[in-house]
Amino acid sequence: MASEVAARQPERGDLPTIPGYRLESVLGRGATGVVYRAIQLAVDRPVALKILRPELVSAKRAVRRLQREARIAARLVHPNLISAIDMGEVDGQWWYAMELVEGVSLAEKIRTDGPLTEREALRLFIPLCDALQHAFEGHVVHRDIKPANILVDDHGRARLIDLGLAFAEDDPMITRGGGTLGTPHYISPEQARNPAGVDTRTDIWSMGASLYHAVCGCPPFEGDSVAFGDVDLGHVRFVDVFAEVGEGEIRGHQESVRAGWRPGGWRHCTPGRLDVRWVGFL
């Protein structure tokens, strides 16, 4: 496996050049950009550096999204969020440097090790609620909370990552239109209908859906489109999956996950309230 990974890595000379940084290897590739492991030369610090794909540089919307992601990350300072370091453009390349955290995504951890116990999951998610409360107080909505966007570092601490879909309520660059944004298995019904009109309660839904996945080993919904975002249909699947959980675990799982996963009118209105609720289950 190590040789396969090494084989996929470009040679040092083939890596992009960003003044002030030495790019070392590829950490990941996404639809909009490539994330590299790099060294910030001025302070000899390892960082993660995201570069927008060349074919998207001419797309103003993609550039604005990268700018918004960096600026939102810069205004949020919390131990369970990834910190922004710098952003810029050179020779037509838009880039964004951020804190480098060694670890694996919660999605990968679940695939490798299987579902978490309720106590293990809550110990990861309660600090994330605190991070989400910090975002809420900064008028920021994440809109893409899911296991793949929760990074578990080498010390077992969880971090929320990828603010690519986040918006700040006072950000003049945000577009209040467009289609559905987010990952269908985890977005709230209201986000499926109107992603530009949501508030922090959509993140609370996604947090509950992610906790569900962590303890049950699968998302709370099936399918690959937002058409199943109906609350009643989701509730049927929700109960069916809990029927597959060990008898002694069912009650605790139902109560702790339902604390986050509720229809909009009954959902906790702030992450802080959900935090308090989940602490009671430890």
C-alpha positions as CSV (number, residue, x, y, z in Angstrom):
1,M,0.0,0.0,0.0
2,A,2.8,2.4,0.9
3,S,4.4,1.8,-2.5
4,E,1.1,2.4,-4.2
5,V,0.6,5.7,-2.5
6,A,4.2,6.7,-3.3
7,A,3.6,5.8,-6.9
8,R,0.7,8.2,-7.1
9,Q,2.7,11.1,-5.6
10,P,4.1,13.6,-8.2
11,E,7.8,14.3,-8.2
12,R,8.9,17.4,-6.2
13,G,9.7,19.2,-9.5
14,D,6.1,18.6,-10.8
15,L,4.5,20.2,-7.8
16,P,3.1,23.8,-8.1
17,T,5.2,26.7,-6.9
18,I,3.8,29.1,-4.3
19,P,6.1,31.8,-3.0
20,G,6.8,31.4,0.7
21,Y,5.9,27.7,0.7
22,R,7.6,24.4,-0.3
23,L,5.0,21.9,-1.4
24,E,5.9,18.3,-0.5
25,S,3.1,15.9,-1.4
26,V,-0.6,15.6,-2.2
27,L,-2.9,15.1,0.7
28,G,-6.1,14.9,-1.2
29,R,-8.0,15.8,-4.3
30,G,-11.5,17.2,-4.6
31,A,-13.9,18.6,-7.2
32,T,-12.6,22.1,-6.9
33,G,-9.0,21.8,-5.8
34,V,-6.0,19.8,-4.7
35,V,-4.7,19.9,-1.1
36,Y,-1.0,19.6,-0.6
37,R,1.2,19.1,2.4
38,A,3.6,22.1,2.5
39,I,6.1,23.9,4.6
40,Q,5.6,27.6,5.4
41,L,9.2,28.7,4.9
42,A,9.3,31.8,7.0
43,V,8.5,29.9,10.2
44,D,9.4,26.4,9.1
45,R,5.8,25.2,9.8
46,P,3.9,22.3,8.1
47,V,0.6,23.5,6.6
48,A,-2.1,22.2,4.4
49,L,-2.3,24.2,1.2
50,K,-5.3,24.1,-1.1
51,I,-4.9,25.2,-4.8
52,L,-7.9,25.8,-7.0
53,R,-8.0,23.6,-10.1
54,P,-6.6,25.5,-13.1
55,E,-9.8,25.0,-15.1
56,L,-11.8,26.7,-12.4
57,V,-9.7,29.8,-12.0
58,S,-11.7,31.6,-14.7
59,A,-14.9,30.7,-12.9
60,K,-15.7,33.7,-10.7
61,R,-18.0,31.6,-8.5
62,A,-15.3,29.1,-7.7
63,V,-12.8,31.8,-6.8
64,R,-15.3,33.6,-4.6
65,R,-16.1,30.3,-2.9
66,L,-12.4,29.7,-2.1
67,Q,-12.0,33.3,-0.8
68,R,-15.1,32.9,1.3
69,E,-13.9,29.6,2.8
70,A,-10.6,31.2,3.8
71,R,-12.1,34.4,5.2
72,I,-14.7,32.5,7.2
73,A,-12.0,30.2,8.6
74,A,-9.9,33.2,9.6
75,R,-12.7,34.7,11.7
76,L,-13.4,31.4,13.6
77,V,-10.8,30.6,16.2
78,H,-11.6,27.4,18.1
79,P,-9.6,24.2,19.0
80,N,-12.1,22.0,17.2
81,L,-12.0,24.0,13.9
82,I,-9.2,24.2,11.4
83,S,-7.4,27.6,11.5
84,A,-6.7,29.7,8.4
85,I,-3.2,30.9,7.7
86,D,-3.1,32.8,4.4
87,M,-4.7,33.1,1.0
88,G,-3.5,34.5,-2.3
89,E,-3.1,34.3,-6.0
90,V,0.1,33.9,-8.1
91,D,0.5,33.4,-11.8
92,G,-3.2,32.6,-12.1
93,Q,-3.2,30.1,-9.2
94,W,-5.6,30.8,-6.3
95,W,-4.4,29.1,-3.1
96,Y,-5.4,28.9,0.6
97,A,-3.1,27.8,3.4
98,M,-4.5,26.3,6.6
99,E,-3.5,24.5,9.7
100,L,-2.3,20.9,9.0
101,V,-3.8,18.3,11.3
102,E,-2.5,14.7,11.1
103,G,-5.4,12.3,11.3
104,V,-8.2,10.5,9.5
105,S,-11.8,11.5,8.7
106,L,-14.5,10.0,10.9
107,A,-15.9,8.4,7.7
108,E,-12.6,6.6,7.2
109,K,-12.4,5.6,10.8
110,I,-15.9,4.1,10.7
111,R,-15.0,2.2,7.5
112,T,-11.8,0.8,9.0
113,D,-12.8,0.2,12.7
114,G,-16.6,-0.1,12.5
115,P,-19.2,1.9,14.4
116,L,-18.4,3.8,17.6
117,T,-20.0,3.1,21.0
118,E,-22.4,5.8,22.0
119,R,-19.9,7.1,24.7
120,E,-17.1,7.2,22.2
121,A,-19.2,9.1,19.7
122,L,-20.4,11.6,22.2
123,R,-16.9,12.3,23.4
124,L,-16.1,13.3,19.8
125,F,-19.3,15.2,19.1
126,I,-19.8,17.2,22.2
127,P,-16.7,19.4,21.5
128,L,-17.9,19.7,17.9
129,C,-21.1,21.2,19.3
130,D,-19.0,23.8,21.1
131,A,-17.2,24.6,17.9
132,L,-20.6,24.9,16.1
133,Q,-21.8,27.2,18.9
134,H,-18.7,29.4,18.2
135,A,-19.6,29.4,14.5
136,F,-23.2,30.3,15.4
137,E,-22.1,33.2,17.5
138,G,-20.0,34.4,14.6
139,H,-23.1,34.2,12.3
140,V,-21.6,31.3,10.3
141,V,-23.5,28.3,8.9
142,H,-21.4,25.4,7.8
143,R,-24.0,23.6,5.6
144,D,-21.9,20.5,4.9
145,I,-21.4,18.6,8.3
146,K,-20.9,14.9,7.7
147,P,-18.4,12.2,8.8
148,A,-16.1,12.9,5.9
149,N,-15.8,16.5,7.1
150,I,-15.0,15.5,10.7
151,L,-11.2,14.9,11.1
152,V,-10.1,12.8,14.1
153,D,-6.5,13.7,14.9
154,D,-3.8,11.5,16.3
155,H,-4.8,12.4,19.9
156,G,-8.5,11.4,19.3
157,R,-9.7,15.0,19.1
158,A,-12.3,15.8,16.4
159,R,-12.2,18.9,14.2
160,L,-14.7,20.2,11.8
161,I,-13.2,20.8,8.4
162,D,-14.1,22.1,4.9
163,L,-15.9,25.4,5.0
164,G,-16.4,25.3,1.3
165,L,-20.2,25.6,1.5
166,A,-20.2,27.7,4.6
167,F,-21.5,31.3,4.6
168,A,-21.5,34.2,7.0
169,E,-24.8,36.0,7.3
170,D,-23.1,39.4,6.9
171,D,-20.9,38.3,3.9
172,P,-21.7,40.5,0.9
173,M,-20.2,37.9,-1.5
174,I,-22.8,35.2,-0.7
175,T,-25.3,34.3,-3.4
176,R,-28.8,33.8,-2.2
177,G,-29.8,31.5,-5.1
178,G,-28.9,28.3,-6.8
179,G,-29.7,24.6,-6.3
180,T,-29.3,22.2,-3.5
181,L,-26.0,22.3,-1.7
182,G,-24.6,19.7,0.7
183,T,-24.5,15.9,0.9
184,P,-28.0,14.3,0.6
185,H,-27.6,11.8,3.4
186,Y,-26.9,14.5,6.0
187,I,-28.7,17.7,4.9
188,S,-31.9,18.9,6.6
189,P,-35.2,19.0,4.7
190,E,-35.1,22.8,4.7
191,Q,-31.6,22.8,3.2
192,A,-32.8,20.5,0.4
193,R,-35.5,22.9,-0.4
194,N,-33.6,26.2,-0.1
195,P,-29.9,26.0,0.8
196,A,-29.5,29.8,0.9
197,G,-32.3,30.3,3.4
198,V,-31.0,28.1,6.2
199,D,-29.6,28.9,9.7
200,T,-27.7,27.1,12.3
201,R,-30.5,24.6,12.8
202,T,-29.5,22.9,9.5
203,D,-26.1,22.2,11.0
204,I,-27.7,20.8,14.1
205,W,-29.7,18.4,11.9
206,S,-26.5,17.4,10.1
207,M,-24.6,16.9,13.4
208,G,-27.4,14.5,14.6
209,A,-27.3,12.6,11.3
210,S,-23.5,12.3,11.5
211,L,-23.7,11.0,15.1
212,Y,-26.3,8.5,13.9
213,H,-23.9,7.3,11.3
214,A,-21.1,7.0,13.9
215,V,-23.1,4.8,16.2
216,C,-25.0,2.8,13.6
217,G,-22.4,2.5,10.9
218,C,-24.6,3.9,8.1
219,P,-26.3,7.2,7.3
220,P,-29.9,7.8,8.5
221,F,-31.2,7.9,4.9
222,E,-30.8,5.7,1.9
223,G,-30.6,6.9,-1.8
224,D,-28.4,9.3,-3.6
225,S,-30.7,12.3,-4.1
226,V,-32.4,14.9,-1.8
227,A,-35.8,13.5,-2.9
228,F,-35.9,11.4,0.3
229,G,-35.5,14.5,2.5
230,D,-39.1,14.1,3.6
231,V,-39.2,13.9,7.5
232,D,-41.8,11.1,7.6
233,L,-39.9,8.9,5.2
234,G,-36.7,9.6,7.0
235,H,-38.3,8.7,10.3
236,V,-39.3,5.3,9.0
237,R,-35.7,4.5,7.9
238,F,-34.4,6.0,11.2
239,V,-36.5,3.6,13.3
240,D,-35.7,0.6,11.1
241,V,-31.9,1.1,11.5
242,F,-32.2,1.3,15.3
243,A,-34.0,-2.1,15.2
244,E,-30.7,-3.5,14.0
245,V,-28.7,-2.1,16.9
246,G,-28.0,-4.3,19.9
247,E,-31.0,-4.5,22.3
248,G,-29.1,-2.9,25.2
249,E,-27.9,0.0,23.1
250,I,-31.2,1.0,21.4
251,R,-32.6,3.4,24.1
252,G,-29.4,5.4,24.5
253,H,-28.8,5.7,20.8
254,Q,-32.3,6.8,20.1
255,E,-32.4,9.4,22.8
256,S,-29.0,10.9,22.1
257,V,-29.3,11.0,18.3
258,R,-32.9,12.2,18.3
259,A,-31.7,15.2,20.5
260,G,-30.0,16.5,17.3
261,W,-32.0,14.8,14.5
262,R,-35.5,16.4,14.7
263,P,-37.8,18.3,12.4
264,G,-37.1,22.0,12.3
265,G,-39.8,23.1,14.6
266,W,-38.8,20.7,17.4
267,R,-35.0,20.9,16.9
268,H,-32.7,22.5,19.4
269,C,-32.4,26.1,18.3
270,T,-28.7,26.5,19.1
271,P,-25.7,24.1,19.2
272,G,-25.1,25.0,22.8
273,R,-28.4,23.5,23.9
274,L,-27.7,20.3,22.0
275,D,-24.3,20.3,23.7
276,V,-25.9,20.4,27.1
277,R,-28.4,17.7,26.1
278,W,-25.6,15.3,24.9
279,V,-23.5,15.9,28.0
280,G,-26.4,14.4,29.9
281,F,-25.9,11.1,28.1
282,L,-22.3,10.6,29.2
